[in-house]
Amino acid sequence: MKIHDVRRGAFAAALFLGLAFGLAVPGAVSATRAEEIEVKIDNFTFAPQKLTVKAGTTVTWINEDDIPHTVVSTGHFRSKPLDTGDKFTITFTTAGSFVYFCSLHPHMQASITVEATTGSLE
Ligand SMILES: [Cu+2]
């Protein structure tokens, strides 16, 4: 009876570890701050137009329009003209607010706000 109980305990522990491991996978991803967000460019519009992310987030713009666009934030970053299907990726490491636009169609504007990660404030 006692051995049986031990085995049950071991099985429960293994099951628990299995569940913990499964749950730890997304946790491990966020621990490395590998968060990734996409901004689509279509119909002369950045979507979402206003985005708030944590520092360390990688943002990828994808041009889904049928004409070229660029992603330009004066003094911060500047993409080449993106043809249909082209991507432009930046990892935002510092907090701040970044207004950006398309240099080919300056009325195309959007912004990204980068927040300091929780717990890293000193
Ligand atoms: Cu454009």
Residues whose N, C-alpha, C, O or C-beta is under 5 A from the ligand:
A	BS01	CU	P68 H69 T70 C102 L104 H105 M108
